[in-house]
Structure formats: C-alpha cells, structure tokens
Amino acid sequence: MWRKLKNVWLSFKTYRDLSPDLRVRRQVNQRISDRPALELEAWYQSYWQPCGIALATIKFSYTCLKQYSGLDIARIQPDDRLEVDLHWTEVCWFDWEMRLCEDFLQSFDIDLTDRLENLHPVTVLDLVWFLNQQLASDDAGEPSSDRQDRESKKVNF
C-alpha cells in the first residue's frame, strides 16, 4: 500500500519537475505584452527577411516554438535572449529539444539529433539561424530533383 502511494507521489513530483513553470511563463508573456503582436508574414518581413532567413524556417519556428514554450511568439524578437529574457528552459516542457528534432525531421526530412547536441543558442536569432542553416546546408548537397521531392513533402504550417 505504501509503495503504491509513494509511486503516485513520485509520479506527481516528477511531472511537476518536468513541466513548464506556468508562473514564469505568465510573467514572460506579461513582460512582452506591450510589444506588437505580428502575424507570421509581418514577423517574417520585420525581423527575419532582412537577416536572410528562409520563410520556411520562419513558418516552422513561428508555429513550433510557440508550442514548445507557450510564449506569444508573435511578440518575440530576434535579440531576445532565450534564458535571460524568455526563461526558455523554465517555460518549455523538458523534452522541447527532442520535439524540435522530431518536428524538423517530419517537416523537412532532416535529422537534427546529432547537430543539436553542441548547440548553445543565446538568442532567438541564434536558434532560428541554426535551423535555417540546416535547411540551407541540406539543400546545398542535394540534387535538385531530390530537393523538389522533399519540398513537396513539407508540412504547411
């Protein structure tokens, strides 16, 4: 009986430890709430197109980063620091990096698992730039017919 009760308690504790901190998430969203909320196209044109980031990367980032973090991505800016400003580790589910790899593989047929291990992005721009580079480097070494096939398989966000 005690063993079952202990297992239930440990399950709740583990779930709490691996879950996002909703209080911190609310604080971050509150702090950025005075910024304009940009739709995808405006977010792309305002911040990412001038940096040379592909629209496909931004569509992916706009959708998936919001899912992982619960933050209002429409108000996020490239120079926001992931940990200092957005408290990324605290607001995301513990497995956000695994989900990123899975989602990127499903969307673009590119496996990030080994590439992501040594990445330590400081800003949102660092993370998005990395994702964009993976698409660009994959396209560079791929025959155009294979690239066209993969492009046709991409998930539309």
Number of C-alpha atoms within 10 A of each C-alpha: 5 7 8 9 10 11 11 12 12 12 12 12 12 11 12 11 13 14 15 20 16 13 11 15 21 13 13 18 18 12 12 19 14 9 11 11 15 16 12 17 13 13 21 20 14 13 17 21 15 9 13 10 21 18 16 18 22 23 17 21 22 21 14 19 18 16 16 19 20 18 21 19 22 19 16 23 17 16 13 15 18 18 15 10 13 23 17 22 15 19 22 23 19 16 12 17 16 13 15 21 18 16 18 24 15 14 18 21 16 16 16 18 14 9 11 17 9 7 11 9 16 14 19 21 20 18 18 22 21 18 21 20 15 19 18 14 10 14 15 11 9 11 9 11 9 11 16 12 10 15 14 11 13 15 14 9 12
